[in-house]
Amino acid sequence: MDLLLGVALVLGVMILVHEWGHFIAARLCGVRVDVFSIGFGPRLFGWKSGPTDYRVSALPLGGYVRMAGQDLSEIDSNSEAPTGGPDELTSKPRWQRAFIAFAGPAVNLVFPVLLLMVYFVAVGIPYPAWENKPVEVTAVQKTSISAIAGLQAGDTILAIDGEPTGTWEDADKALSKALPGTKLSIVVERTGAKRTIDVPIPSRETEQPEQLLGFAPVRPVLDDVQPGMPARRAGLKEGDVIRAVDGQPIDWWGQFTERVRGSGGKALALDVDRKGQPVHLTVTPQPAQGEHGETIYQIGVQVAEETAYRRVTFFEGAQFACVWTFERIEDTIGVVGKLFSGRVSVKQLQSVVGISRAAGQAVRKGPQAVISLMVLISVNLGILNLLPIPILDGGSILLLAIEGGLRRDLSLAFKERFVQVGLVFLLVLFAYVMYNDVVRLLPIHS
């Protein structure tokens, strides 16, 4: 039930939004829309309003808007050639046709802003609940610059560079202002006495407070164990609590991720608490690329964190929604760039199988997880559909741009070959990605 509801909310709504963009743009340009379909293949049910047949079709793996006079080379066109009527797509200027093609992806990029804005204003901005806690140093690496400077477990951070730090959020803000190569003046309270510790900032940008102030107070409880990853193969499950790695006690999530990332790919012996019962497992981390291009190691798990919400005004909600959406767009463009450069493997992509699984999990976790996934899928649909690949919206825009440059229409035979190449490419890619998704779910693999 969670899976079906998740697919309907995530894939169904996102496809509907995408096609709605094409539909509205077509109507604005005076193009008659004959069919608005969610899914491909035979019509299951629907209704007709004006000239448009609104339908749900048998294969729920996409959708389309069929416009009057649509080019016969289009994958979702019918067999009727354009008649030259004023309400047909091919009768419109190329810039209007490009606008209609662009509208679907554009709405996918705008929709997350609206969705997040409503959620933020109604519920609040989500953030880890531990950020509200006092900055008490939980544990410090013995070889870290903070430990060498004199920071110890049990210290309470009172101020950083003269700014009071009542919570971890305050500390994070103070750290974000620090410049690499300088020193932080940290006022700590230890056994009732105050003292000042000067901690040098490394040249590389510090991304997490625990790198300088010890580990954040997050317990090592697993929230998600990804299929096909070392953790799943080793037998780890959601809800497991990591107690030790190679016999060394683990109290905080940062300690665990540090051991995994710095493992060098060697097998790690884990002591796990599973519903009160001790479990002993061995996991071998696999290599991955870090934010700065360095090699790190991972096992494919996420931590379970308690979430708190901060109430915001309408304008603050809109601002945060824009920032969050822009960050997802940046991330997606970065991944696409890494795919083309070979820095990210196609094996890491997910098909409808992986997305459906993620959607089902999101429904179980609650509204925030569902909305976060909807934002991610919507942004991905928007960016990927703008790629200049035949059959995608970006491919249609590319053809229109070429025709505009040549000041004449390309032959129907050329456009049909163009679409066929794109269709074959996407079908092969889809089959390969789905194969990897299915293999990751097989017991023999995971």
C-alpha positions, 0 to 999 in steps of 0.5 A, spaced: 500 500 500 505 504 501 509 503 495 502 504 491 501 510 494 508 513 494 508 511 486 502 515 485 504 521 489 511 522 487 511 519 479 504 520 478 504 527 480 510 529 477 508 527 470 502 530 471 505 537 473 510 536 467 505 535 462 500 540 465 506 545 463 506 543 456 498 543 456 498 550 458 503 553 454 500 550 448 493 553 450 496 560 451 499 559 444 492 557 441 494 550 439 488 545 440 490 539 445 487 533 442 489 528 448 492 529 455 494 522 457 497 520 464 501 513 461 502 510 455 498 505 451 491 503 451 486 508 454 483 505 460 478 511 462 478 518 462 473 524 460 472 529 454 472 536 455 472 541 449 476 538 444 481 535 449 480 527 451 483 527 458 485 520 459 489 515 464 493 509 459 495 502 461 502 503 462 504 508 468 511 510 465 510 517 463 505 521 459 504 525 454 500 531 451 498 530 443 497 537 440 493 538 433 497 538 427 503 535 431 509 533 427 509 526 425 516 524 427 514 525 434 513 519 438 506 521 441 503 523 435 498 520 431 497 518 424 494 524 421 498 529 418 498 536 419 492 540 415 495 547 416 489 549 420 491 555 425 490 551 431 495 546 429 502 546 432 506 546 426 502 552 424 505 556 429 512 560 429 518 556 431 519 560 438 512 558 440 513 551 439 520 551 443 516 555 448 511 549 448 517 544 449 520 548 454 514 549 458 514 542 461 521 542 464 520 549 466 514 547 470 518 541 473 523 546 476 518 551 478 513 546 482 518 544 487 519 552 490 511 552 490 511 545 494 516 547 499 514 554 500 507 551 502 510 546 506 515 551 510 509 556 511 504 551 514 509 546 518 516 550 518 523 549 516 525 542 518 532 541 521 536 536 525 533 536 533 540 536 535 542 543 533 538 546 538 542 542 544 548 545 548 555 545 544 558 539 549 564 536 546 562 528 545 568 525 543 574 528 539 579 524 534 586 524 538 590 526 532 585 532 530 587 539 530 582 540 535 585 535 540 592 537 539 590 544 541 587 542 547 579 541 546 577 535 550 571 530 551 566 533 556 568 541 554 562 546 553 563 551 548 561 557 550 563 562 545 567 562 538 571 568 536 567 572 541 560 570 538 556 566 544 554 559 542 548 557 546 546 551 541 550 547 535 546 551 530 550 558 533 556 554 533 555 552 526 554 559 524 560 562 527 564 556 524 561 558 517 564 565 518 571 563 519 577 563 514 581 557 512 588 559 515 586 563 521 585 561 528 579 560 532 578 563 539 574 558 542 572 559 550 570 552 553 568 551 560 571 545 563 570 542 570 567 549 572 572 553 569 573 557 563 579 557 558 580 559 551 583 555 546 586 557 539 584 552 534 587 553 527 583 552 521 585 547 516 586 550 508 580 545 506 573 548 507 570 545 513 563 542 512 561 539 518 562 542 525 564 536 528 571 536 524 573 542 529 568 541 535 568 533 536 562 529 533 555 532 533 550 528 538 547 523 533 546 516 535 549 511 530 542 508 529 541 506 521 535 509 518 536 506 511 540 501 508 541 501 500 540 495 496 546 493 492 551 496 497 556 493 502 551 494 508 545 490 505 550 485 503 553 484 510 546 483 513 545 490 516 538 493 517 534 499 518 533 500 526 540 497 527 545 501 532 552 500 531 556 499 538 563 497 536 567 497 530 573 492 530 572 492 537 573 500 538 566 503 542 562 507 537 557 512 541 556 517 535 554 517 528 560 521 526 565 516 529 562 510 525 562 514 518 569 516 520 571 509 521 568 507 514 571 513 510 578 511 513 577 504 512 581 504 506 577 498 503 578 493 509 573 489 512 570 492 518 568 487 524 561 490 527 558 489 533 550 491 532 544 492 537 538 489 533 532 490 538 536 488 544 540 482 541 547 483 539 549 481 532 556 481 529 557 482 522 563 484 517 562 489 512 567 491 506 566 498 504 567 500 497 570 506 494 567 513 492 569 520 490 568 525 496 566 532 495 574 535 494 575 529 489 578 525 494 577 517 495 573 515 501 569 509 502 562 508 504 557 502 505 550 505 503 547 507 510 543 513 512 542 515 520 536 516 523 535 523 526 530 526 530 527 532 526 525 539 529 521 545 525 522 552 526 516 556 524 517 562 518 513 567 515 511 567 508 517 571 505 522 566 509 518 560 507 519 562 499 526 564 500 528 557 503 524 554 498 528 557 492 534 556 496 533 548 497 530 548 490 536 551 487 541 547 491 537 540 488 538 543 481 545 544 482 546 537 485 542 534 479 547 538 474 553 536 477 551 529 477 549 529 470 556 533 468 559 527 472 555 522 468 558 525 462 565 525 464 565 518 467 566 520 474 559 517 476 557 510 473 551 509 470 550 503 475 548 508 480 542 511 476 535 508 478 529 506 474 522 506 476 524 500 480 528 504 485 524 510 485 518 506 486 522 503 492 524 510 495 517 512 494 514 507 498 519 508 504 518 516 503 510 514 505 512 510 511 517 516 514 512 521 513 510 528 509 517 531 509 520 525 506 515 524 501 515 532 499 523 531 499 523 526 494 517 529 490 522 535 489 528 531 487 524 527 482 521 534 479 528 537 479 531 531 475 525 531 470 526 538 469 533 538 468 534 531 464 528 533 459 532 539 457 538 535 455 539 535 447 537 528 446 532 526 441 525 524 443 526 529 449 524 536 450 531 538 449 531 534 443 525 538 440 528 545 442 535 543 438 531 541 432 527 547 432 534 551 433 537 548 427 531 549 423 531 556 425 538 557 423 537 554 417 531 558 416 527 552 413 524 545 415 528 539 416 526 533 412 521 528 415 525 522 414 531 526 418 527 528 423 524 520 424 531 518 424 533 523 429 527 520 434 529 513 432 536 514 435 533 517 441 528 512 442 533 506 441 538 510 446 533 511 451 530 504 451 537 501 452 539 506 457 532 504 461 533 497 460 540 497 463 538 501 469 532 497 470 536 491 470 541 494 475 535 496 479 532 489 479 539 485 480 540 490 487 534 487 490 535 480 488 537 476 495 543 473 491 546 480 490 544 483 497 
